[in-house]
Amino acid sequence: MRRSRFAENTDAPIRWDVFKQLWPYLMEFRQRVILAMLCLVGAKLASIGLPYVLKYAVDSLNQENKTALVLAVPLSLVIAYGVLRLLNVLLGEVRDTLFGRVTERAMRRLGLTVFRHLHQLDLGFHLSRQTGGLSRDIERGTSGISFLMRFMVFNIGPTLFEIAVVVVLMLTQYGPSFALIILLSVIIYVAYTMKATHWRTRYVTMMNQADSTTNSRAVDSLLNFETVKYFNNENFEANRYDKDLANWEHARRKNRLSLFALNGGQAFIIAIAMTSMMGNAALGVARGEMTIGDFVLINAFTMQIFMPLNFLGFVYREIRGSLANIDNLFQLLDKKPKVSDQENAGELNITRAAIKFDNVHFHYDAKRPILKGVSFDVEPGQKVAIVGESGAGKSTLMKLLFRFYDPNSGNVSIDGQDIRTVTQDSLRKHIGIVPQDTVLFNDTLIENIRYGRPDATDEDVSQVISMAHLSHFIDSLPEGLQTQVGERGLKLSGGEKQRVAIARALLKGPQILVFDEATSSLDSQSEQAILQALREAAKNHTSLVIAHRLSTVIDADVILVMHQGEIVESGSHAALLSAGGRYADLWYAQQKQQTEL
């Protein structure tokens, strides 16, 4: 079974240092935390006082002389019992309300921190991640904060405090036998619960892993809906999904059976403890050493202690799981991006927009070099095209320019500034791109275009729509710019998506434009219209064009021909054809294909 990338085995030792990492997020509302703790103490004192009020009420009712004054005492005690019960509940509600704000803000802050950090991580991380599993891990981590605070602070801690107080009261007021029964029962109960829970966490982990894998499988399949349809693989996908569901079902069954063993053992220990305490108290009443009220008090205290402990297995397991899930998030935050800004990184200052690749070597795997000493210059305002067969390294140059990766050796500079010495934000601010695979957000058409510059006016958007030759298409839509494009833009054709991408890049208004197969999905008529628009947009801009279709770059100032990670030819279209080299071979091969079509 495939594990989620960040799923940690909750069978591992508990990471208590998570609290230290979590503490700053909880201290935003320090006063609320203090008030919540005061309410917690007040509620617990009221809870401890309840059995005593009940004892004195029973004893007063047990008296033979039933005068009006004597009857007033139990009535007052009954009222006091009701007040304490109400206080116990109300103080608990106030505590939860006060601390709820603290927990929710901590979840919000940590969630936002993780989200920002994910966008800071390098492209290599995102290419190998599982979106569905990762989203589940983030969800579990932020939800774990709520559970951890609720049960660790408001359940386990107060319960242990109450047990200690009750043991002392039993010892001082009723002798060592009662205190010993309570203490031993609690110790045995806790030890059994922790051991059994530790044993069954493997099944909980299996269930979570199966859940993440199943979710990842569903998300991956649905995101690639069209591909599934193209290859008639609906049944294949359903069978794979059912196999994951079968693993999930098996893990759930194991989890359920282990839970039965845990709950059964807990019930047995509680039954023995209750029976022993009540039997001991009954003997005390029979010997005249204790009153009926004492019997009721001991019964109430025993039930009061074991009722919250009855959930200890669930709470202990969930706390372990919550700590592990929160630790997963902090481990995610600890991941360092392979590409990061230098401490003294400054802003990229563009005056001419000249690009220089100087002896750039790059590989993803040392055994398979991608770029082998690539060097070239793009002069200000120049249009440089990069052509070559698939796998030659063309798109890698674009990724290095955007600094998704850093070269293994050599450097990339803009206006003489090594891009490793400037902030990534300032670098990417000055570069616009029309990618080959255009991915749109599940939003309206206008918002997808406006994404290039979120503060752009409607007039700005209208201008780039005209430049990208989108006006006719938008006018043909019933809802116009308010048309929903669907997830990843699935409601639009490839050409329509690319024109939206062109409009978005133009709206950004960068000094450098990069086109990665920008017209590959357009028909010939649309292609020529877009190319004309791009020529106009590229005026007074530095342009880098990655192309497979050579007819789209014949007007480039310089054409660089790549082969196996090296630049093997460079020059204008006419010069390269005259040279009769690799470019000429590619050109004539494509022309032949066009003629045959």
N, C-alpha and C positions, 0 to 999 in steps of 0.2 A: 504494500500500500504506500502510495506516495505521500510524504509528509508536507504540510505547509512549510514554507521557507523559514518562518519564524516560530513555528510551533515548538515549544520546549516541553520536555517530558516533566510532567508535574510530579513524577516519582523522584525527581532530583531533590537535594536538600533545599529547605526553604530559604529564600533570599530575604532575610530580615532587613538588609540594607536598603530595600526598596522604600521603606518608611523614610529613611534619610533623604532619598532622592525626591520623594513625594512631598516632604514637609514644606518646602518653599511654596508649592502650589496651594497648600492648605492655610497658609498664614496671611492670605490677602484679607481675610475677615477675622482678625485676631480676637476682637471683642465678641463676635458671635460664638467663637469656639469656647471662650471662657464662660459665657452665659449658658451655652449648651451643657458644659460640664457641671455647672452649678445645678441646673435642672436635673441632670443625671443623678447627682448625689441626693438631691431632694426626693426624687422619685424612688430611689433605692431605700432611703430611710423610711419613707412611707410604707414601702413594701415590707420591710422588716417589722414595722410596728403593727401591721395588720393581724398577725397571729396572736400577739399579746392582747390586743383589744378583744379579739374573738375569745381568748381564754377567760378574761375577766368577765365578759358578758355571759358565758356559759356558767361560770362559777356562781355569779350573782343570781342567775335564774335557777340554779340548783339548790338555793337556800330554801329551807322550809317556811320561814317567816315571810309572808308575801305582803308586807305593808306597802302603802303608797310610796313611802320614801325609798324603801328597798327596791320597788319596781322601777323607780325613776332612774336608778343606777344603770341597770341593763339597757333601758331605753336610751340613755345618754351614750352608753358604749356602742349601741347599734348605730346611732347617728354618727358618732366618731368613726366607726368602721366605714360607714358610707362616705364620709368626708375624706378619709385616708385613701379609700379606693379611688374616689374621684380625682384626688390630688395625684395619685400614682399615674393615672391615665393621662390627665391634663398636662402634667409636667413632662411626661414622655412625648406627648404630641408637640408641646412647645419646643422641646429639645430637638425632635426630628425636623421641625419647621426651621429652627435656627440653623441647624447643622446642614440641612438640605441645601441651603444657598451656598454654603462653603464647598460641599461636595460637587454641586453642579458647576460652580465656577472653576474648580480644580479640573473637572472633566473637560470643560470648554478650553481652558488654557493648555492642558496637555494635548488635547486633540488638535488644537491649532498648531502647537509646536511641532507635533509629529507630521502634520500635513505640510507645513512649511519645509521641514527637514527633508521630506520625501522629494519635494521639488528641487532641493539643493543637491541631492545625490546624483551621481554620474549616470550617463546614458547606459553604461554597461550593466548597472544594477537593474534599471528598468527593463532592459531587454531580456533579462533572465528571471524576472519576478513572475509570480502568479497573482493576477489582479484580485480574483475572487478570494483566494486564501489570505492574501495580505489584508484585504478589507475586513475579513472576519477577525483576523488577529488584532487589528486596530479597534474594532468594535468591542471585542472581548476585553481588551486592555482598558479602554475608557470606562466600560461598564464595571470592570473589576474594582475600580476606585470606589464607586458607589457601594458595592457589596462589602468591600473591605472596611470602609468607614462605618457602615451600618452595623455590621456584626462584630467586628473586632473591638470597636470603641463602645458600642451600646449593648453588646450581648455578652461576649466572652469576658471582658474586663469586669463589668458590674457583677456578673454571675460568680466569678472567682472571689470578688470582694464580699459578696453575700455569703458564700460558703464559709469563708474565714470567720466572719462575724457569727454565723450560726454555730459553728464548731465551738467557738469560745463560749457562747451562751449556753450550749448544751453541757459543756464541761463544768462551768461554774454553777449552773442552776440545777442540773439533773444528773451529774456524775459522769465518770469517764466512759461508761458503757455506751451511752447514747452518742457521745462525741466520737468514740472509736468506730461505731457502726457507720455514722455519716461519713467520717473521714476515709475509712477503708473502702466504702462503697463508691465514693466519688473517685478515689484513686484508681480502683479496679475498672470503673466505668470509663474514665478518661484514657487509661492505658489500653483497654480493649478497643475503644473507639479509634484512637490514633493508630494502633497497629492494624486494625481491620481496614480503616480508611486508607492507610499507606499501601496496604495490599491491593485494594480495589482501584487505586488511582490509575493503574495500568489500563484498566478497562475504560475509565473515563477519558484517558489520553487517546486510546484507540478510537473512541466515539468522536472526540473532537477532531482528530485527524481525518477520520472518515467523513465527517461533516464538512471540513474545509476542502477536502479533495472533491467531494460531490458538488459543492458549490462552485469550485473552480472549473470543474468539468462543464457544468451547466452554463456558466458565464462565457467560457471560451467557445462553446458550441453555438450559443445564441449570437455572440458577436460576429461569428463567421457563418451566419445564417445562409448567405448566398452561396458560399463555397459548398456547404452541405447540400444545397439544392442542385448545384451544378453537377455533382458527382453521385446524385441519388443515394446519399449516405444517411438518410433519416433513420433507417433501421440500425445501421452501424453505430450511429451516435446514441440511439436509444439503448442499444445493447451495452455499450460502454458505460452509459449513465446508470443502467440497471445493475451492472456489475459493481459500481461504486455504491449504489444504494444497498446491494446485498451485503457488502462489507459493513456499511453503516448499521444495517439491521442486525447483523451478527454481533457487532460491538455493543449495540443497545441491549441485546438479550443478555450478554455477559454482564453488562453494567447492572441490569435489573436483578439478576440472580445474586450478584455480590451485594447489592443493596439489601436484599432480603436477609442474607446472612448477617449483615451489620445490624439491621433493625431488630432481628430476632435475638441476637446476643445482648443488645442494649436492653430490650424489654425484660429479658431474664434477670439481668443484674438489678434493674429497678424493682422488679417484683420481689426479689430476695431482700433487698434493702428495705422496702416498704413493710414487708411482712415482719422483718426483724425489729424494726423501730416500733411498729404498732404492737407487736407481741410483748416487747420489753415494757412499753408504756402501759399495756393492759395489766401486766403483772404488778406494776407499781401502783395502779389504781386498786387492784384487788388486795394488795397488802396495806392499803391505806396511806401509802407514801406519796401518792399523787392524786390530784383531783381530776374530775372529768374535763375541766378546762385545760389542765396540763396535757391530757390525752389528745384533745382537739388541737392544742398548740403544736404538739410534736407532729401530728398528722399534717397540719397545715404547712409547717416548716419543711417537712420531708417532700411533700408534693411541690412546694414552691421552689425547692432547690432542683428537683429532678425534671420539672417541666421544661425549663430552658435547656437543661443538659440533654434532654431527649433529642434535641436538634444538633447536638454537638458534632455528630458524625458528618452531617450535611454541612454544618458551618465550617468545620475543620477542613473538609475536602474543598469546599468552595473558597475558603481563605487561601489554602495552598494554591488552588487554581488561579485565584485572583492575583496573588503575589507573583505567580509564574507569568500570567498574562500581562501584568503591569511591567514586570521585568523585561518581557519581550519588547514592549514599547521603548523602554529605556535602553535596551540593547540596540534597538533600531536607531535611537537617537545617538548612540555611541558610534554608529557606523560612520566612518569618515569618507567623504566623497573623494574619489581618485583625482578629481579636478577641483581645485579650490583656489580662492584668491590669496595672494601673498598678504602678509600682515601690513605692508606699506603700499599695497596696490592703490594706484591712483585712477582717475577718470581718463578714459580714452579721449584724446583731443584730436579731432579730425579737421584738417585744413585742406588737404588735397585728395584724400581717399585713395592713396596708392597702396597696393598690396604686394607683399614680397614673401615668397616661399624660398627659404635658403637651406639647401641640402637636407631636406626633411626625410627622415626615416621613421617608419611606423609599422607596428604589428600588433594584432590582438593576441596572437600566439607566436612565441619566439621561433617556432619551427616553420611558421608560414608568414614571411614578411609581405606586407601589403604595399608599402611605398619604399622605394630604394633610392634615396638621394635625390628627391625631386626638388628642382629649383626653377623658379620663373618669377617674372614681375608683371604686375598689372598696373599700367600707368593711370594717372587720374583721368577720369572720363572715358577710359578705354573699355571696349567690349572684348573680353577674352573668352573663347569657347574651349572646352575640354571634351575631347571625343575619344572613343576607343571601345573595345569590346567589353562585355559584362565581366566584372571582376578585375578590371584593370586598375582600380583604385580611384576612380573619378569622384564618387560620392564621399569617399573617405576624406578627400581634400576639403569638401564642404564642411564635414563634421569637425575637422581640425580648425577651419576658419571660425566656426562658431564656438570653438573650444569645448566641444563635447568630450574630446580627448586631447591629450597633450602629446606632441611628437616624442618618440623615444630618443631622437637626437635631431639637431637642426632647430630652426625656429621659424615662426610665422609672424610677420610684423605688418602694421598698418601705419603709414606715415612715419616710418622709422621706429615705432613703438612696438616692442615685443609684446604680443597679446597676453603673455603670461604675467606681465608686470602691471596690467590694468584690471579693473574689476570686470567680472563676467557681465554684470548688468549693463555697464557702460559700453562694453564691446557689442553686445547683442542689440542694444538700443539703436546702433548705427547701421545694422545689417537687416535687410528684408529678404524673405525667401518665398519662392513658390515651389513647394516640394512636389516630387513625382506622385507620392501617395498622399493625397489631400484628405485630411481627417477633419470633419466638422463636428461642432457640438450639437447636441440634441436641443436646438433652440430655433429661433426664427432666422430667416435669411438675413435680415438687417443686422441682427446682433452678431451673427457669424462674420459679417463684413466688418462691423464696428470693432470686432475683437482686435483688429490691427492697431487701433488707437481708441480705447474705450471712452475717452472724453471727446471724440470727434462729433461735430454737428451733423445734422441731417443733410446740410448742403455739401459738406465734405464727402459724406457717403455717396450722395447722388453723383458727384463729380467722378469718383473712382469707378462707380457703376458704369458710367458712360465710357470711361477709358478702357474698361475691361470688356466692353461690348456685351453687357448683361441686361441693358435696358429692354430690348425686345423680349428676352426670356422672362423677365420680371413682369412686364406688362401682360404677358400671356397667362400669368397665374391668377386664379380667382382672388387669392388673398394677398397678392403682390409681395411686398417686402416682409409681411407678417406670416408668410408661409413657413410652417414647421418643416425642417429638413430631415428630421428623423435621427435616430442614433447613428453616429459616425457619418451623417449625411447620406444615408442609404436611399432616401427618396429622390436624390438627384443623380443624374447621369455622371459619368466620369468627366466629360467635357464641361458640364455645368459646375461641378465641384471645382475644377481647375480654374475656371473663370472667377469663381468666388474667391479662391486662394489668391489669384492675381490682384483682384480688387482689394483684398485684405492687406497684401504686401504693399500696394501702392498707397493705401491709406496710412500706413505706418510712416511714410515719408523718410526713408533712410537714405544715407549717402551712398551706400553700397547695396546693390541688388544681386541676388543669387537665384538662378533659375535652374532647378534640377529636373530635367525632362519636362519643362513647364507646359509644353503643348502636345505631349505624347498621346493624350486621349481626345484630341480634337480632330474633326474632319478637315479636309484640305481648305475649304472655304473659311471655316471658323479660324483655322490655324493662321491663314494669311491676315485675317482681320486682327487677331490677337497679336501676331508678330508686329504689325504696324503700330498697334497701341503700345507694345513693349518698347519698340524703337523710340517712340515719342517719350515714353516714361523714362527711358534710360538716358535721354539726353542730359548732359551735365552730371551724370552719375557714373560711378565705376560699376561695371557689370561683369559677373562671372557666370557663364552659361555652361551647364553640363548637359550634353546632348547625345542621343543615340542616332536620331534622324539628322543626317548631315545637311539636308536642304534647309533646315531652320537656322543654320549658323554661317551660311556663306557670306553674310555681310559683316562677320566679326572682324575686328582689327587684327587679332592674332588667334590662330587655332592651334591648340596644343594636342598632339596625338599621343595617347598613353597606351603602353603595352606592358603587361606584367609588372606594374608598379613603377614604370619608368617613362619619362617623356622621350619618345623616340623621334618625333618630328615637331617642328613649329613653323608657322608662317601664315600668310594669307591663303584664302581658298585657291586663288589662281596659282600662287607659287607652289603650293603643295600638290596640286594636280600636275603641274609641269614637272615636279620632281619625280613623279611616277613611283612613289614609295607606298607605305602602308595606307596613308590617307587616300591616295588615288585608288588603291584596291578596294577600300571600303566604299568609296563614292560610286565606283562603277558597279559594284555588287548591289548596292541599294538601287541604283538607277535601273539595273536589269530586273530587279524584283518589281519595281514600279511598272515597268513596261509589260511584264508578264501578267500583272494584275489588271 
